[in-house]
């Protein structure tokens, strides 16, 4: 068990990050511990050393996801804070398959 120090909204944001950064069917307790311990990103396969392009894409996906979560998935506000056009943000979200989790 883990004594969650935050509120439900913070837990939801953590889970959104996990499911965006890791293939959902491969999420393990280690992924959660890594995020809680302050690791900035989660590797899908830590044994594989990514090349430069893969590393840049992983950073970009993580950065965009974190910005969206921080801004409550408000696209306009996120684009302003990132200083990019909304159309560019939509394009990148589509490219990386970034979608907000449903709120059921």
Gaussian input, Z-matrix of N, CA and C with variables (Angstrom, degrees):
# hf/3-21g

backbone

0 1
 N
 C     1     B1
 C     2     B2     1     A1
 N     3     B3     2     A2     1     D1
 C     4     B4     3     A3     2     D2
 C     5     B5     4     A4     3     D3
 N     6     B6     5     A5     4     D4
 C     7     B7     6     A6     5     D5
 C     8     B8     7     A7     6     D6
 N     9     B9     8     A8     7     D7
 C    10    B10     9     A9     8     D8
 C    11    B11    10    A10     9     D9
 N    12    B12    11    A11    10    D10
 C    13    B13    12    A12    11    D11
 C    14    B14    13    A13    12    D12
 N    15    B15    14    A14    13    D13
 C    16    B16    15    A15    14    D14
 C    17    B17    16    A16    15    D15
 N    18    B18    17    A17    16    D16
 C    19    B19    18    A18    17    D17
 C    20    B20    19    A19    18    D18
 N    21    B21    20    A20    19    D19
 C    22    B22    21    A21    20    D20
 C    23    B23    22    A22    21    D21
 N    24    B24    23    A23    22    D22
 C    25    B25    24    A24    23    D23
 C    26    B26    25    A25    24    D24
 N    27    B27    26    A26    25    D25
 C    28    B28    27    A27    26    D26
 C    29    B29    28    A28    27    D27
 N    30    B30    29    A29    28    D28
 C    31    B31    30    A30    29    D29
 C    32    B32    31    A31    30    D30
 N    33    B33    32    A32    31    D31
 C    34    B34    33    A33    32    D32
 C    35    B35    34    A34    33    D33
 N    36    B36    35    A35    34    D34
 C    37    B37    36    A36    35    D35
 C    38    B38    37    A37    36    D36
 N    39    B39    38    A38    37    D37
 C    40    B40    39    A39    38    D38
 C    41    B41    40    A40    39    D39
 N    42    B42    41    A41    40    D40
 C    43    B43    42    A42    41    D41
 C    44    B44    43    A43    42    D42
 N    45    B45    44    A44    43    D43
 C    46    B46    45    A45    44    D44
 C    47    B47    46    A46    45    D45
 N    48    B48    47    A47    46    D46
 C    49    B49    48    A48    47    D47
 C    50    B50    49    A49    48    D48
 N    51    B51    50    A50    49    D49
 C    52    B52    51    A51    50    D50
 C    53    B53    52    A52    51    D51
 N    54    B54    53    A53    52    D52
 C    55    B55    54    A54    53    D53
 C    56    B56    55    A55    54    D54
 N    57    B57    56    A56    55    D55
 C    58    B58    57    A57    56    D56
 C    59    B59    58    A58    57    D57
 N    60    B60    59    A59    58    D58
 C    61    B61    60    A60    59    D59
 C    62    B62    61    A61    60    D60
 N    63    B63    62    A62    61    D61
 C    64    B64    63    A63    62    D62
 C    65    B65    64    A64    63    D63
 N    66    B66    65    A65    64    D64
 C    67    B67    66    A66    65    D65
 C    68    B68    67    A67    66    D66
 N    69    B69    68    A68    67    D67
 C    70    B70    69    A69    68    D68
 C    71    B71    70    A70    69    D69
 N    72    B72    71    A71    70    D70
 C    73    B73    72    A72    71    D71
 C    74    B74    73    A73    72    D72
 N    75    B75    74    A74    73    D73
 C    76    B76    75    A75    74    D74
 C    77    B77    76    A76    75    D75
 N    78    B78    77    A77    76    D76
 C    79    B79    78    A78    77    D77
 C    80    B80    79    A79    78    D78
 N    81    B81    80    A80    79    D79
 C    82    B82    81    A81    80    D80
 C    83    B83    82    A82    81    D81
 N    84    B84    83    A83    82    D82
 C    85    B85    84    A84    83    D83
 C    86    B86    85    A85    84    D84
 N    87    B87    86    A86    85    D85
 C    88    B88    87    A87    86    D86
 C    89    B89    88    A88    87    D87
 N    90    B90    89    A89    88    D88
 C    91    B91    90    A90    89    D89
 C    92    B92    91    A91    90    D90
 N    93    B93    92    A92    91    D91
 C    94    B94    93    A93    92    D92
 C    95    B95    94    A94    93    D93
 N    96    B96    95    A95    94    D94
 C    97    B97    96    A96    95    D95
 C    98    B98    97    A97    96    D96
 N    99    B99    98    A98    97    D97
 C   100   B100    99    A99    98    D98
 C   101   B101   100   A100    99    D99
 N   102   B102   101   A101   100   D100
 C   103   B103   102   A102   101   D101
 C   104   B104   103   A103   102   D102
 N   105   B105   104   A104   103   D103
 C   106   B106   105   A105   104   D104
 C   107   B107   106   A106   105   D105
 N   108   B108   107   A107   106   D106
 C   109   B109   108   A108   107   D107
 C   110   B110   109   A109   108   D108
 N   111   B111   110   A110   109   D109
 C   112   B112   111   A111   110   D110
 C   113   B113   112   A112   111   D111
 N   114   B114   113   A113   112   D112
 C   115   B115   114   A114   113   D113
 C   116   B116   115   A115   114   D114
 N   117   B117   116   A116   115   D115
 C   118   B118   117   A117   116   D116
 C   119   B119   118   A118   117   D117
 N   120   B120   119   A119   118   D118
 C   121   B121   120   A120   119   D119
 C   122   B122   121   A121   120   D120
 N   123   B123   122   A122   121   D121
 C   124   B124   123   A123   122   D122
 C   125   B125   124   A124   123   D123
 N   126   B126   125   A125   124   D124
 C   127   B127   126   A126   125   D125
 C   128   B128   127   A127   126   D126
 N   129   B129   128   A128   127   D127
 C   130   B130   129   A129   128   D128
 C   131   B131   130   A130   129   D129
 N   132   B132   131   A131   130   D130
 C   133   B133   132   A132   131   D131
 C   134   B134   133   A133   132   D132
 N   135   B135   134   A134   133   D133
 C   136   B136   135   A135   134   D134
 C   137   B137   136   A136   135   D135
 N   138   B138   137   A137   136   D136
 C   139   B139   138   A138   137   D137
 C   140   B140   139   A139   138   D138
 N   141   B141   140   A140   139   D139
 C   142   B142   141   A141   140   D140
 C   143   B143   142   A142   141   D141
 N   144   B144   143   A143   142   D142
 C   145   B145   144   A144   143   D143
 C   146   B146   145   A145   144   D144
 N   147   B147   146   A146   145   D145
 C   148   B148   147   A147   146   D146
 C   149   B149   148   A148   147   D147
 N   150   B150   149   A149   148   D148
 C   151   B151   150   A150   149   D149
 C   152   B152   151   A151   150   D150
 N   153   B153   152   A152   151   D151
 C   154   B154   153   A153   152   D152
 C   155   B155   154   A154   153   D153
 N   156   B156   155   A155   154   D154
 C   157   B157   156   A156   155   D155
 C   158   B158   157   A157   156   D156
 N   159   B159   158   A158   157   D157
 C   160   B160   159   A159   158   D158
 C   161   B161   160   A160   159   D159
 N   162   B162   161   A161   160   D160
 C   163   B163   162   A162   161   D161
 C   164   B164   163   A163   162   D162
 N   165   B165   164   A164   163   D163
 C   166   B166   165   A165   164   D164
 C   167   B167   166   A166   165   D165
 N   168   B168   167   A167   166   D166
 C   169   B169   168   A168   167   D167
 C   170   B170   169   A169   168   D168
 N   171   B171   170   A170   169   D169
 C   172   B172   171   A171   170   D170
 C   173   B173   172   A172   171   D171
 N   174   B174   173   A173   172   D172
 C   175   B175   174   A174   173   D173
 C   176   B176   175   A175   174   D174
 N   177   B177   176   A176   175   D175
 C   178   B178   177   A177   176   D176
 C   179   B179   178   A178   177   D177
 N   180   B180   179   A179   178   D178
 C   181   B181   180   A180   179   D179
 C   182   B182   181   A181   180   D180
 N   183   B183   182   A182   181   D181
 C   184   B184   183   A183   182   D182
 C   185   B185   184   A184   183   D183
 N   186   B186   185   A185   184   D184
 C   187   B187   186   A186   185   D185
 C   188   B188   187   A187   186   D186
 N   189   B189   188   A188   187   D187
 C   190   B190   189   A189   188   D188
 C   191   B191   190   A190   189   D189
 N   192   B192   191   A191   190   D190
 C   193   B193   192   A192   191   D191
 C   194   B194   193   A193   192   D192
 N   195   B195   194   A194   193   D193
 C   196   B196   195   A195   194   D194
 C   197   B197   196   A196   195   D195
 N   198   B198   197   A197   196   D196
 C   199   B199   198   A198   197   D197
 C   200   B200   199   A199   198   D198
 N   201   B201   200   A200   199   D199
 C   202   B202   201   A201   200   D200
 C   203   B203   202   A202   201   D201
 N   204   B204   203   A203   202   D202
 C   205   B205   204   A204   203   D203
 C   206   B206   205   A205   204   D204
 N   207   B207   206   A206   205   D205
 C   208   B208   207   A207   206   D206
 C   209   B209   208   A208   207   D207
 N   210   B210   209   A209   208   D208
 C   211   B211   210   A210   209   D209
 C   212   B212   211   A211   210   D210
 N   213   B213   212   A212   211   D211
 C   214   B214   213   A213   212   D212
 C   215   B215   214   A214   213   D213
 N   216   B216   215   A215   214   D214
 C   217   B217   216   A216   215   D215
 C   218   B218   217   A217   216   D216
 N   219   B219   218   A218   217   D217
 C   220   B220   219   A219   218   D218
 C   221   B221   220   A220   219   D219
 N   222   B222   221   A221   220   D220
 C   223   B223   222   A222   221   D221
 C   224   B224   223   A223   222   D222
 N   225   B225   224   A224   223   D223
 C   226   B226   225   A225   224   D224
 C   227   B227   226   A226   225   D225
 N   228   B228   227   A227   226   D226
 C   229   B229   228   A228   227   D227
 C   230   B230   229   A229   228   D228
 N   231   B231   230   A230   229   D229
 C   232   B232   231   A231   230   D230
 C   233   B233   232   A232   231   D231
 N   234   B234   233   A233   232   D232
 C   235   B235   234   A234   233   D233
 C   236   B236   235   A235   234   D234
 N   237   B237   236   A236   235   D235
 C   238   B238   237   A237   236   D236
 C   239   B239   238   A238   237   D237
 N   240   B240   239   A239   238   D238
 C   241   B241   240   A240   239   D239
 C   242   B242   241   A241   240   D240
 N   243   B243   242   A242   241   D241
 C   244   B244   243   A243   242   D242
 C   245   B245   244   A244   243   D243
 N   246   B246   245   A245   244   D244
 C   247   B247   246   A246   245   D245
 C   248   B248   247   A247   246   D246
 N   249   B249   248   A248   247   D247
 C   250   B250   249   A249   248   D248
 C   251   B251   250   A250   249   D249
 N   252   B252   251   A251   250   D250
 C   253   B253   252   A252   251   D251
 C   254   B254   253   A253   252   D252
 N   255   B255   254   A254   253   D253
 C   256   B256   255   A255   254   D254
 C   257   B257   256   A256   255   D255
 N   258   B258   257   A257   256   D256
 C   259   B259   258   A258   257   D257
 C   260   B260   259   A259   258   D258
 N   261   B261   260   A260   259   D259
 C   262   B262   261   A261   260   D260
 C   263   B263   262   A262   261   D261
 N   264   B264   263   A263   262   D262
 C   265   B265   264   A264   263   D263
 C   266   B266   265   A265   264   D264
 N   267   B267   266   A266   265   D265
 C   268   B268   267   A267   266   D266
 C   269   B269   268   A268   267   D267
 N   270   B270   269   A269   268   D268
 C   271   B271   270   A270   269   D269
 C   272   B272   271   A271   270   D270
 N   273   B273   272   A272   271   D271
 C   274   B274   273   A273   272   D272
 C   275   B275   274   A274   273   D273
 N   276   B276   275   A275   274   D274
 C   277   B277   276   A276   275   D275
 C   278   B278   277   A277   276   D276
 N   279   B279   278   A278   277   D277
 C   280   B280   279   A279   278   D278
 C   281   B281   280   A280   279   D279
 N   282   B282   281   A281   280   D280
 C   283   B283   282   A282   281   D281
 C   284   B284   283   A283   282   D282
 N   285   B285   284   A284   283   D283
 C   286   B286   285   A285   284   D284
 C   287   B287   286   A286   285   D285
 N   288   B288   287   A287   286   D286
 C   289   B289   288   A288   287   D287
 C   290   B290   289   A289   288   D288
 N   291   B291   290   A290   289   D289
 C   292   B292   291   A291   290   D290
 C   293   B293   292   A292   291   D291
 N   294   B294   293   A293   292   D292
 C   295   B295   294   A294   293   D293
 C   296   B296   295   A295   294   D294
 N   297   B297   296   A296   295   D295
 C   298   B298   297   A297   296   D296
 C   299   B299   298   A298   297   D297
 N   300   B300   299   A299   298   D298
 C   301   B301   300   A300   299   D299
 C   302   B302   301   A301   300   D300
 N   303   B303   302   A302   301   D301
 C   304   B304   303   A303   302   D302
 C   305   B305   304   A304   303   D303
 N   306   B306   305   A305   304   D304
 C   307   B307   306   A306   305   D305
 C   308   B308   307   A307   306   D306
 N   309   B309   308   A308   307   D307
 C   310   B310   309   A309   308   D308
 C   311   B311   310   A310   309   D309

   B1=1.4464
   B2=1.5257
   B3=1.3132
   B4=1.4557
   B5=1.5174
   B6=1.3152
   B7=1.4559
   B8=1.5268
   B9=1.3319
   B10=1.4636
   B11=1.5290
   B12=1.3452
   B13=1.4616
   B14=1.5266
   B15=1.3182
   B16=1.4589
   B17=1.5117
   B18=1.3381
   B19=1.4565
   B20=1.5284
   B21=1.3141
   B22=1.4604
   B23=1.5232
   B24=1.3320
   B25=1.4656
   B26=1.5260
   B27=1.3280
   B28=1.4667
   B29=1.5251
   B30=1.3221
   B31=1.4644
   B32=1.5249
   B33=1.3171
   B34=1.4664
   B35=1.5272
   B36=1.3322
   B37=1.4673
   B38=1.5223
   B39=1.3214
   B40=1.4630
   B41=1.5250
   B42=1.3224
   B43=1.4649
   B44=1.5280
   B45=1.3206
   B46=1.4625
   B47=1.5210
   B48=1.3317
   B49=1.4707
   B50=1.5187
   B51=1.3224
   B52=1.4650
   B53=1.5192
   B54=1.3302
   B55=1.4569
   B56=1.5178
   B57=1.3214
   B58=1.4586
   B59=1.5237
   B60=1.3194
   B61=1.4605
   B62=1.5199
   B63=1.3150
   B64=1.4623
   B65=1.5180
   B66=1.3274
   B67=1.4525
   B68=1.5251
   B69=1.3473
   B70=1.4651
   B71=1.5273
   B72=1.3079
   B73=1.4547
   B74=1.5187
   B75=1.3308
   B76=1.4562
   B77=1.5295
   B78=1.3192
   B79=1.4618
   B80=1.5213
   B81=1.3235
   B82=1.4627
   B83=1.5266
   B84=1.3022
   B85=1.4631
   B86=1.5216
   B87=1.3435
   B88=1.4627
   B89=1.5303
   B90=1.3341
   B91=1.4627
   B92=1.5328
   B93=1.3295
   B94=1.4662
   B95=1.5190
   B96=1.3294
   B97=1.4675
   B98=1.5252
   B99=1.3451
   B100=1.4684
   B101=1.5259
   B102=1.3326
   B103=1.4635
   B104=1.5212
   B105=1.3139
   B106=1.4658
   B107=1.5205
   B108=1.3290
   B109=1.4665
   B110=1.5238
   B111=1.3318
   B112=1.4565
   B113=1.5107
   B114=1.3385
   B115=1.4624
   B116=1.5158
   B117=1.3114
   B118=1.4630
   B119=1.5233
   B120=1.3201
   B121=1.4591
   B122=1.5094
   B123=1.3011
   B124=1.4505
   B125=1.5105
   B126=1.3073
   B127=1.4556
   B128=1.5156
   B129=1.3145
   B130=1.4608
   B131=1.5153
   B132=1.3063
   B133=1.4556
   B134=1.5143
   B135=1.3085
   B136=1.4583
   B137=1.5190
   B138=1.3377
   B139=1.4562
   B140=1.5249
   B141=1.3203
   B142=1.4628
   B143=1.5210
   B144=1.3271
   B145=1.4575
   B146=1.5249
   B147=1.3394
   B148=1.4620
   B149=1.5271
   B150=1.3332
   B151=1.4565
   B152=1.5344
   B153=1.3163
   B154=1.4656
   B155=1.5324
   B156=1.3336
   B157=1.4688
   B158=1.5257
   B159=1.3369
   B160=1.4656
   B161=1.5289
   B162=1.3258
   B163=1.4691
   B164=1.5268
   B165=1.3305
   B166=1.4659
   B167=1.5282
   B168=1.3281
   B169=1.4631
   B170=1.5259
   B171=1.3290
   B172=1.4677
   B173=1.5248
   B174=1.3419
   B175=1.4668
   B176=1.5231
   B177=1.3354
   B178=1.4639
   B179=1.5301
   B180=1.3238
   B181=1.4663
   B182=1.5255
   B183=1.3110
   B184=1.4632
   B185=1.5310
   B186=1.3292
   B187=1.4654
   B188=1.5281
   B189=1.3262
   B190=1.4670
   B191=1.5245
   B192=1.3195
   B193=1.4626
   B194=1.5227
   B195=1.3156
   B196=1.4644
   B197=1.5206
   B198=1.3323
   B199=1.4651
   B200=1.5297
   B201=1.3252
   B202=1.4649
   B203=1.5267
   B204=1.3190
   B205=1.4641
   B206=1.5227
   B207=1.3343
   B208=1.4717
   B209=1.5239
   B210=1.3256
   B211=1.4639
   B212=1.5255
   B213=1.3221
   B214=1.4594
   B215=1.5107
   B216=1.3128
   B217=1.4671
   B218=1.5280
   B219=1.3181
   B220=1.4619
   B221=1.5332
   B222=1.3316
   B223=1.4674
   B224=1.5274
   B225=1.3245
   B226=1.4676
   B227=1.5239
   B228=1.3247
   B229=1.4623
   B230=1.5330
   B231=1.3226
   B232=1.4649
   B233=1.5203
   B234=1.3294
   B235=1.4666
   B236=1.5278
   B237=1.3341
   B238=1.4736
   B239=1.5221
   B240=1.3151
   B241=1.4719
   B242=1.5221
   B243=1.3261
   B244=1.4661
   B245=1.5306
   B246=1.3402
   B247=1.4676
   B248=1.5335
   B249=1.3395
   B250=1.4638
   B251=1.5241
   B252=1.3210
   B253=1.4587
   B254=1.5295
   B255=1.3284
   B256=1.4683
   B257=1.5154
   B258=1.3364
   B259=1.4674
   B260=1.5285
   B261=1.3355
   B262=1.4607
   B263=1.5313
   B264=1.3282
   B265=1.4632
   B266=1.5282
   B267=1.3323
   B268=1.4679
   B269=1.5318
   B270=1.3249
   B271=1.4649
   B272=1.5293
   B273=1.3341
   B274=1.4681
   B275=1.5280
   B276=1.3262
   B277=1.4639
   B278=1.5213
   B279=1.3316
   B280=1.4563
   B281=1.5295
   B282=1.3258
   B283=1.4721
   B284=1.5294
   B285=1.3271
   B286=1.4642
   B287=1.5284
   B288=1.3213
   B289=1.4632
   B290=1.5194
   B291=1.3266
   B292=1.4687
   B293=1.5218
   B294=1.3319
   B295=1.4581
   B296=1.5167
   B297=1.3142
   B298=1.4591
   B299=1.5233
   B300=1.3355
   B301=1.4614
   B302=1.5137
   B303=1.3395
   B304=1.4649
   B305=1.5214
   B306=1.3218
   B307=1.4594
   B308=1.5172
   B309=1.3357
   B310=1.4604
   B311=1.4556
   A1=109.87
   A2=114.42
   A3=120.69
   A4=107.39
   A5=116.86
   A6=121.88
   A7=108.21
   A8=117.05
   A9=121.96
   A10=109.52
   A11=117.14
   A12=120.57
   A13=114.37
   A14=117.38
   A15=119.84
   A16=112.79
   A17=114.17
   A18=119.64
   A19=109.93
   A20=115.77
   A21=121.36
   A22=111.37
   A23=117.43
   A24=120.55
   A25=111.27
   A26=116.87
   A27=120.43
   A28=110.81
   A29=116.62
   A30=120.49
   A31=110.24
   A32=116.42
   A33=120.03
   A34=110.64
   A35=117.92
   A36=121.15
   A37=111.01
   A38=116.89
   A39=120.28
   A40=110.13
   A41=116.51
   A42=120.02
   A43=111.25
   A44=118.01
   A45=120.41
   A46=110.19
   A47=116.75
   A48=120.50
   A49=110.75
   A50=116.79
   A51=120.38
   A52=110.11
   A53=117.43
   A54=119.83
   A55=113.50
   A56=117.70
   A57=120.08
   A58=110.29
   A59=117.09
   A60=121.23
   A61=113.82
   A62=118.28
   A63=121.94
   A64=107.95
   A65=116.70
   A66=119.05
   A67=107.67
   A68=118.30
   A69=121.04
   A70=115.55
   A71=118.50
   A72=119.09
   A73=112.73
   A74=117.37
   A75=121.08
   A76=112.72
   A77=118.33
   A78=121.52
   A79=108.88
   A80=115.63
   A81=120.77
   A82=109.41
   A83=115.92
   A84=119.33
   A85=110.50
   A86=117.26
   A87=120.26
   A88=111.10
   A89=117.61
   A90=120.52
   A91=110.31
   A92=116.61
   A93=120.13
   A94=111.23
   A95=116.97
   A96=119.90
   A97=111.02
   A98=116.84
   A99=120.27
   A100=110.84
   A101=116.72
   A102=119.73
   A103=111.24
   A104=116.30
   A105=119.98
   A106=111.60
   A107=116.46
   A108=120.71
   A109=111.64
   A110=116.50
   A111=119.23
   A112=115.42
   A113=118.17
   A114=118.43
   A115=107.58
   A116=117.04
   A117=121.65
   A118=112.93
   A119=117.64
   A120=119.16
   A121=109.23
   A122=115.34
   A123=121.24
   A124=108.59
   A125=116.25
   A126=120.26
   A127=108.99
   A128=116.90
   A129=119.79
   A130=110.91
   A131=116.70
   A132=120.96
   A133=107.36
   A134=116.90
   A135=120.70
   A136=112.86
   A137=117.68
   A138=119.80
   A139=111.23
   A140=116.61
   A141=121.22
   A142=109.15
   A143=116.86
   A144=121.38
   A145=107.90
   A146=118.65
   A147=120.27
   A148=112.24
   A149=114.92
   A150=117.96
   A151=108.18
   A152=116.54
   A153=121.72
   A154=111.96
   A155=116.99
   A156=120.32
   A157=111.62
   A158=115.73
   A159=119.45
   A160=110.75
   A161=116.30
   A162=120.67
   A163=110.78
   A164=117.03
   A165=121.02
   A166=109.83
   A167=117.26
   A168=120.84
   A169=111.14
   A170=116.74
   A171=120.39
   A172=110.35
   A173=116.32
   A174=119.95
   A175=110.21
   A176=116.37
   A177=120.56
   A178=110.80
   A179=116.79
   A180=120.50
   A181=110.31
   A182=116.86
   A183=121.51
   A184=110.82
   A185=116.88
   A186=122.04
   A187=110.71
   A188=116.42
   A189=120.59
   A190=110.27
   A191=116.39
   A192=120.60
   A193=111.37
   A194=116.41
   A195=120.20
   A196=111.69
   A197=117.23
   A198=120.63
   A199=110.99
   A200=116.60
   A201=120.16
   A202=111.13
   A203=116.22
   A204=120.12
   A205=110.17
   A206=116.60
   A207=120.93
   A208=112.23
   A209=116.46
   A210=121.55
   A211=112.29
   A212=116.61
   A213=120.43
   A214=113.91
   A215=117.42
   A216=124.94
   A217=112.26
   A218=117.38
   A219=122.12
   A220=106.98
   A221=116.09
   A222=121.73
   A223=111.62
   A224=117.54
   A225=120.41
   A226=111.46
   A227=115.88
   A228=120.26
   A229=110.87
   A230=116.86
   A231=120.71
   A232=110.56
   A233=116.97
   A234=120.72
   A235=110.82
   A236=116.95
   A237=120.25
   A238=110.95
   A239=116.61
   A240=119.73
   A241=112.19
   A242=116.66
   A243=120.35
   A244=111.28
   A245=115.70
   A246=122.30
   A247=111.99
   A248=114.68
   A249=121.37
   A250=108.07
   A251=115.96
   A252=120.81
   A253=109.42
   A254=115.97
   A255=119.84
   A256=111.22
   A257=116.08
   A258=119.36
   A259=111.28
   A260=117.11
   A261=121.09
   A262=110.39
   A263=116.07
   A264=119.90
   A265=110.21
   A266=117.07
   A267=120.21
   A268=110.83
   A269=116.66
   A270=121.32
   A271=110.57
   A272=116.51
   A273=120.83
   A274=111.14
   A275=116.92
   A276=119.84
   A277=110.21
   A278=116.40
   A279=120.74
   A280=110.65
   A281=116.13
   A282=121.67
   A283=111.62
   A284=116.71
   A285=121.04
   A286=113.29
   A287=117.11
   A288=119.73
   A289=112.95
   A290=116.53
   A291=120.79
   A292=108.61
   A293=114.97
   A294=120.86
   A295=108.87
   A296=115.48
   A297=120.16
   A298=109.12
   A299=115.25
   A300=119.58
   A301=108.95
   A302=116.70
   A303=119.28
   A304=109.27
   A305=116.69
   A306=119.87
   A307=113.98
   A308=118.10
   A309=118.32
   A310=110.82
   D1=159.86
   D2=179.27
   D3=-136.37
   D4=127.80
   D5=178.74
   D6=-82.03
   D7=103.87
   D8=-175.92
   D9=-72.15
   D10=121.15
   D11=-175.66
   D12=-81.85
   D13=-11.05
   D14=-174.10
   D15=-107.20
   D16=-165.49
   D17=178.58
   D18=-98.65
   D19=178.43
   D20=-176.24
   D21=-62.88
   D22=-38.02
   D23=179.66
   D24=-62.81
   D25=-40.74
   D26=178.11
   D27=-65.34
   D28=-38.39
   D29=177.46
   D30=-64.66
   D31=-41.83
   D32=177.86
   D33=-61.13
   D34=-43.77
   D35=178.30
   D36=-61.68
   D37=-39.89
   D38=176.93
   D39=-60.66
   D40=-45.95
   D41=-178.73
   D42=-66.43
   D43=-36.11
   D44=175.88
   D45=-60.53
   D46=-44.94
   D47=178.73
   D48=-60.88
   D49=-44.50
   D50=-178.82
   D51=-60.02
   D52=-47.89
   D53=-175.66
   D54=-72.63
   D55=-20.72
   D56=174.69
   D57=-81.75
   D58=-38.20
   D59=-173.75
   D60=-87.37
   D61=-19.70
   D62=-177.39
   D63=-128.00
   D64=143.80
   D65=176.01
   D66=-58.97
   D67=124.55
   D68=-172.73
   D69=-52.30
   D70=-35.07
   D71=-178.56
   D72=-79.43
   D73=-2.87
   D74=-178.98
   D75=-115.71
   D76=12.25
   D77=-179.76
   D78=-69.78
   D79=130.46
   D80=178.26
   D81=-121.17
   D82=168.90
   D83=176.80
   D84=-62.39
   D85=-28.24
   D86=178.98
   D87=-63.47
   D88=-37.48
   D89=176.81
   D90=-59.10
   D91=-43.48
   D92=179.91
   D93=-66.09
   D94=-44.30
   D95=178.64
   D96=-61.42
   D97=-39.73
   D98=178.91
   D99=-61.11
   D100=-44.89
   D101=178.87
   D102=-65.15
   D103=-43.06
   D104=-179.76
   D105=-66.14
   D106=-29.09
   D107=179.74
   D108=-79.66
   D109=-4.23
   D110=175.25
   D111=98.61
   D112=9.39
   D113=175.09
   D114=-63.86
   D115=136.73
   D116=-174.99
   D117=-75.68
   D118=-27.21
   D119=-178.94
   D120=-145.04
   D121=164.14
   D122=177.83
   D123=-116.58
   D124=130.14
   D125=178.34
   D126=-88.44
   D127=136.86
   D128=176.55
   D129=-70.18
   D130=-32.43
   D131=179.05
   D132=-145.88
   D133=95.81
   D134=-173.16
   D135=-67.53
   D136=-17.40
   D137=-179.93
   D138=-75.47
   D139=-26.28
   D140=-178.08
   D141=-88.15
   D142=126.78
   D143=179.14
   D144=-90.65
   D145=113.57
   D146=-175.21
   D147=-70.78
   D148=150.33
   D149=173.92
   D150=-80.28
   D151=178.01
   D152=-174.50
   D153=-56.25
   D154=-48.34
   D155=-177.65
   D156=-62.14
   D157=-41.93
   D158=178.75
   D159=-64.00
   D160=-40.20
   D161=-179.89
   D162=-65.00
   D163=-42.02
   D164=179.34
   D165=-64.38
   D166=-43.48
   D167=179.19
   D168=-63.88
   D169=-41.49
   D170=179.07
   D171=-62.89
   D172=-42.18
   D173=178.04
   D174=-63.33
   D175=-46.83
   D176=-176.73
   D177=-61.20
   D178=-44.16
   D179=179.08
   D180=-62.52
   D181=-44.73
   D182=179.76
   D183=-63.83
   D184=-44.31
   D185=-179.67
   D186=-61.13
   D187=-48.64
   D188=-179.27
   D189=-62.34
   D190=-45.11
   D191=179.79
   D192=-60.23
   D193=-46.81
   D194=179.60
   D195=-62.41
   D196=-39.69
   D197=178.37
   D198=-65.09
   D199=-43.07
   D200=178.81
   D201=-61.36
   D202=-45.73
   D203=179.77
   D204=-63.20
   D205=-44.15
   D206=-179.78
   D207=-61.33
   D208=-29.42
   D209=-178.57
   D210=-102.03
   D211=19.65
   D212=176.77
   D213=61.77
   D214=30.05
   D215=-179.39
   D216=62.41
   D217=23.59
   D218=175.04
   D219=-83.08
   D220=109.22
   D221=-173.67
   D222=-63.58
   D223=-46.14
   D224=-178.11
   D225=-61.61
   D226=-46.80
   D227=-179.70
   D228=-64.66
   D229=-41.07
   D230=179.26
   D231=-63.05
   D232=-45.60
   D233=179.62
   D234=-60.91
   D235=-42.54
   D236=177.89
   D237=-60.81
   D238=-47.37
   D239=-178.62
   D240=-65.78
   D241=-32.16
   D242=178.00
   D243=-82.22
   D244=-12.12
   D245=-177.16
   D246=61.29
   D247=46.29
   D248=175.05
   D249=-132.23
   D250=161.77
   D251=176.85
   D252=-70.53
   D253=146.98
   D254=176.98
   D255=-56.16
   D256=-39.41
   D257=-179.37
   D258=-61.59
   D259=-36.48
   D260=177.73
   D261=-67.00
   D262=-41.33
   D263=178.87
   D264=-62.93
   D265=-45.09
   D266=177.11
   D267=-59.56
   D268=-42.62
   D269=-179.93
   D270=-60.46
   D271=-46.00
   D272=-179.54
   D273=-67.15
   D274=-38.96
   D275=177.68
   D276=-61.57
   D277=-41.55
   D278=178.11
   D279=-66.09
   D280=-43.98
   D281=-179.54
   D282=-57.89
   D283=-40.91
   D284=-176.69
   D285=-97.11
   D286=1.62
   D287=179.32
   D288=66.89
   D289=33.59
   D290=-178.58
   D291=-86.29
   D292=120.00
   D293=179.05
   D294=-138.79
   D295=144.80
   D296=177.91
   D297=-69.99
   D298=138.10
   D299=175.42
   D300=-65.64
   D301=145.84
   D302=177.22
   D303=-69.18
   D304=153.94
   D305=-175.42
   D306=-99.13
   D307=30.59
   D308=179.17
   D309=-69.61

